[in-house]
Amino acid sequence: MNKVVANADEAVRDIPDNAVLMLGGFGLCGIPENCISALIKKGVKGLTCISNNAGVDDFGIGLMLKTRQVKKMISSYVGENAEFERQLLSGELEVDLVPQGTLAERIRAGGAGIPLFATPTGYGTEVAEGKEIREMHGKMYVMEEWLKADFAIVKAWKGDTLGNLIFKGTARNFNPMMATAGKITIAEVEELVEPGELDPNMIHTPGIFVQRIFKGENYEKRIEQRTVSK
């Protein structure tokens, strides 16, 4: 099976309107920039996006919020994205805010085939509203469901043509687990190499989880908040 595609446009070619997408990244690190640009160019609408956050106004998923391509966000952090905040408060965007650890575990559970798990996080708060509550070992737990997606779109530092991936730094927070939880996983990488060039002991995502891979271009090294002392 040839997993290598020419570019982001080819990688997202069959993503339809109303698809459920997982998009990797943490803050502004590890965002699949090329695929997001291709989705904007494609003009696909009504998307449900599962992502820790939505970038900022002019970067990452924030760009798709501006073009009104996102119907629903499942995320843990509004962050510095003013448009995300505006659409949330105005009711234009459906938002499911999930505690960060719970979001990570729901995605991991989706990849592991675990439809339901228990966590004490959120008990007694709005997070638990409408969810099953169980008492176990003298403690109250919220039952949370897995998250899965039609397409998982991730960004890695290095990958080979078989789809094996290595992530760098905080890009490992959500990208690896998302790669396991999509029906089709698309990986864009900074460096694309031949099989055997990656140290097997360094691989974070085995190629069995990846269906499409391509070498990205023109990556930006953004800083969400630059703080300097006088």
FENKABEL-V689730 format. One record per residue. N is the residue number from 1. RES is the residue in one small letter. SS is DSSP state (A for helix, B for strand, O for the rest). PHI is phi in whole degrees, -180 to 180 (NA if undefined). Layout:
BEGIN
n=N res=RES ss=SS phi=PHI
n=N res=RES ss=SS phi=PHI
END
This chain:
BEGIN
n=1 res=m ss=O phi=NA
n=2 res=n ss=O phi=-86
n=3 res=k ss=O phi=-94
n=4 res=v ss=B phi=-80
n=5 res=v ss=O phi=-116
n=6 res=a ss=O phi=-70
n=7 res=n ss=O phi=-164
n=8 res=a ss=A phi=-66
n=9 res=d ss=A phi=-59
n=10 res=e ss=A phi=-70
n=11 res=a ss=A phi=-64
n=12 res=v ss=O phi=-103
n=13 res=r ss=O phi=-55
n=14 res=d ss=O phi=-108
n=15 res=i ss=O phi=-75
n=16 res=p ss=O phi=-92
n=17 res=d ss=O phi=-57
n=18 res=n ss=O phi=68
n=19 res=a ss=O phi=-76
n=20 res=v ss=B phi=-99
n=21 res=l ss=B phi=-118
n=22 res=m ss=B phi=-103
n=23 res=l ss=B phi=-125
n=24 res=g ss=O phi=-68
n=25 res=g ss=O phi=130
n=26 res=f ss=B phi=-142
n=27 res=g ss=O phi=66
n=28 res=l ss=O phi=-110
n=29 res=c ss=B phi=-102
n=30 res=g ss=O phi=73
n=31 res=i ss=O phi=-86
n=32 res=p ss=O phi=-75
n=33 res=e ss=A phi=-60
n=34 res=n ss=A phi=-65
n=35 res=c ss=A phi=-69
n=36 res=i ss=A phi=-63
n=37 res=s ss=A phi=-61
n=38 res=a ss=A phi=-68
n=39 res=l ss=A phi=-66
n=40 res=i ss=A phi=-65
n=41 res=k ss=A phi=-62
n=42 res=k ss=A phi=-69
n=43 res=g ss=O phi=80
n=44 res=v ss=O phi=-65
n=45 res=k ss=O phi=-123
n=46 res=g ss=O phi=66
n=47 res=l ss=B phi=-79
n=48 res=t ss=B phi=-102
n=49 res=c ss=B phi=-112
n=50 res=i ss=B phi=-103
n=51 res=s ss=O phi=-159
n=52 res=n ss=O phi=-54
n=53 res=n ss=O phi=-147
n=54 res=a ss=O phi=-120
n=55 res=g ss=O phi=64
n=56 res=v ss=B phi=-127
n=57 res=d ss=O phi=-55
n=58 res=d ss=O phi=-114
n=59 res=f ss=B phi=-159
n=60 res=g ss=O phi=72
n=61 res=i ss=A phi=-62
n=62 res=g ss=A phi=-53
n=63 res=l ss=A phi=-67
n=64 res=m ss=A phi=-76
n=65 res=l ss=A phi=-67
n=66 res=k ss=A phi=-63
n=67 res=t ss=O phi=-90
n=68 res=r ss=O phi=59
n=69 res=q ss=O phi=-92
n=70 res=v ss=B phi=-104
n=71 res=k ss=B phi=-90
n=72 res=k ss=B phi=-145
n=73 res=m ss=B phi=-114
n=74 res=i ss=B phi=-113
n=75 res=s ss=B phi=-155
n=76 res=s ss=O phi=-116
n=77 res=y ss=O phi=-152
n=78 res=v ss=O phi=-78
n=79 res=g ss=O phi=66
n=80 res=e ss=O phi=-95
n=81 res=n ss=O phi=-91
n=82 res=a ss=A phi=-65
n=83 res=e ss=A phi=-69
n=84 res=f ss=A phi=-58
n=85 res=e ss=A phi=-62
n=86 res=r ss=A phi=-63
n=87 res=q ss=A phi=-67
n=88 res=l ss=A phi=-64
n=89 res=l ss=A phi=-70
n=90 res=s ss=A phi=-85
n=91 res=g ss=O phi=82
n=92 res=e ss=O phi=-72
n=93 res=l ss=O phi=-121
n=94 res=e ss=B phi=-78
n=95 res=v ss=B phi=-131
n=96 res=d ss=B phi=-110
n=97 res=l ss=B phi=-85
n=98 res=v ss=O phi=-124
n=99 res=p ss=O phi=-52
n=100 res=q ss=A phi=-58
n=101 res=g ss=A phi=-65
n=102 res=t ss=A phi=-67
n=103 res=l ss=A phi=-60
n=104 res=a ss=A phi=-60
n=105 res=e ss=A phi=-72
n=106 res=r ss=A phi=-65
n=107 res=i ss=A phi=-69
n=108 res=r ss=A phi=-60
n=109 res=a ss=A phi=-63
n=110 res=g ss=A phi=-61
n=111 res=g ss=A phi=-71
n=112 res=a ss=A phi=-89
n=113 res=g ss=O phi=77
n=114 res=i ss=O phi=-108
n=115 res=p ss=O phi=-74
n=116 res=l ss=B phi=-151
n=117 res=f ss=B phi=-146
n=118 res=a ss=B phi=-108
n=119 res=t ss=B phi=-145
n=120 res=p ss=O phi=-77
n=121 res=t ss=O phi=-64
n=122 res=g ss=O phi=93
n=123 res=y ss=O phi=-62
n=124 res=g ss=O phi=81
n=125 res=t ss=O phi=-123
n=126 res=e ss=A phi=-61
n=127 res=v ss=A phi=-58
n=128 res=a ss=A phi=-89
n=129 res=e ss=O phi=-61
n=130 res=g ss=O phi=80
n=131 res=k ss=O phi=-109
n=132 res=e ss=O phi=-68
n=133 res=i ss=B phi=-116
n=134 res=r ss=B phi=-128
n=135 res=e ss=B phi=-100
n=136 res=m ss=B phi=-138
n=137 res=h ss=O phi=55
n=138 res=g ss=O phi=78
n=139 res=k ss=B phi=-134
n=140 res=m ss=B phi=-91
n=141 res=y ss=B phi=-128
n=142 res=v ss=B phi=-95
n=143 res=m ss=B phi=-88
n=144 res=e ss=B phi=-115
n=145 res=e ss=B phi=-94
n=146 res=w ss=O phi=-62
n=147 res=l ss=O phi=-122
n=148 res=k ss=O phi=-135
n=149 res=a ss=B phi=-141
n=150 res=d ss=B phi=-68
n=151 res=f ss=B phi=-136
n=152 res=a ss=B phi=-106
n=153 res=i ss=B phi=-117
n=154 res=v ss=B phi=-125
n=155 res=k ss=B phi=-128
n=156 res=a ss=B phi=-117
n=157 res=w ss=B phi=-74
n=158 res=k ss=B phi=-132
n=159 res=g ss=B phi=-152
n=160 res=d ss=B phi=-110
n=161 res=t ss=O phi=-68
n=162 res=l ss=O phi=-88
n=163 res=g ss=O phi=97
n=164 res=n ss=O phi=-69
n=165 res=l ss=B phi=-127
n=166 res=i ss=B phi=-124
n=167 res=f ss=O phi=-102
n=168 res=k ss=O phi=-124
n=169 res=g ss=A phi=59
n=170 res=t ss=A phi=-72
n=171 res=a ss=A phi=-64
n=172 res=r ss=A phi=-80
n=173 res=n ss=O phi=-62
n=174 res=f ss=O phi=-123
n=175 res=n ss=A phi=-56
n=176 res=p ss=A phi=-61
n=177 res=m ss=A phi=-72
n=178 res=m ss=A phi=-64
n=179 res=a ss=A phi=-60
n=180 res=t ss=A phi=-91
n=181 res=a ss=O phi=-110
n=182 res=g ss=B phi=-107
n=183 res=k ss=B phi=-61
n=184 res=i ss=B phi=-127
n=185 res=t ss=B phi=-109
n=186 res=i ss=B phi=-111
n=187 res=a ss=B phi=-120
n=188 res=e ss=B phi=-106
n=189 res=v ss=B phi=-131
n=190 res=e ss=B phi=-74
n=191 res=e ss=B phi=-131
n=192 res=l ss=B phi=-114
n=193 res=v ss=B phi=-124
n=194 res=e ss=O phi=-84
n=195 res=p ss=O phi=-56
n=196 res=g ss=O phi=97
n=197 res=e ss=O phi=-84
n=198 res=l ss=O phi=-94
n=199 res=d ss=O phi=-68
n=200 res=p ss=A phi=-55
n=201 res=n ss=A phi=-73
n=202 res=m ss=A phi=-103
n=203 res=i ss=O phi=-74
n=204 res=h ss=O phi=-94
n=205 res=t ss=B phi=-126
n=206 res=p ss=O phi=-66
n=207 res=g ss=A phi=-61
n=208 res=i ss=A phi=-62
n=209 res=f ss=A phi=-87
n=210 res=v ss=O phi=-109
n=211 res=q ss=O phi=-101
n=212 res=r ss=B phi=-139
n=213 res=i ss=B phi=-146
n=214 res=f ss=B phi=-153
n=215 res=k ss=B phi=-86
n=216 res=g ss=O phi=-80
n=217 res=e ss=O phi=-149
n=218 res=n ss=O phi=55
n=219 res=y ss=O phi=-72
n=220 res=e ss=O phi=-100
n=221 res=k ss=O phi=-105
n=222 res=r ss=O phi=-85
n=223 res=i ss=O phi=-122
n=224 res=e ss=O phi=-68
n=225 res=q ss=O phi=-134
n=226 res=r ss=O phi=-95
n=227 res=t ss=O phi=-117
n=228 res=v ss=O phi=-129
n=229 res=s ss=O phi=-94
n=230 res=k ss=O phi=-75
END
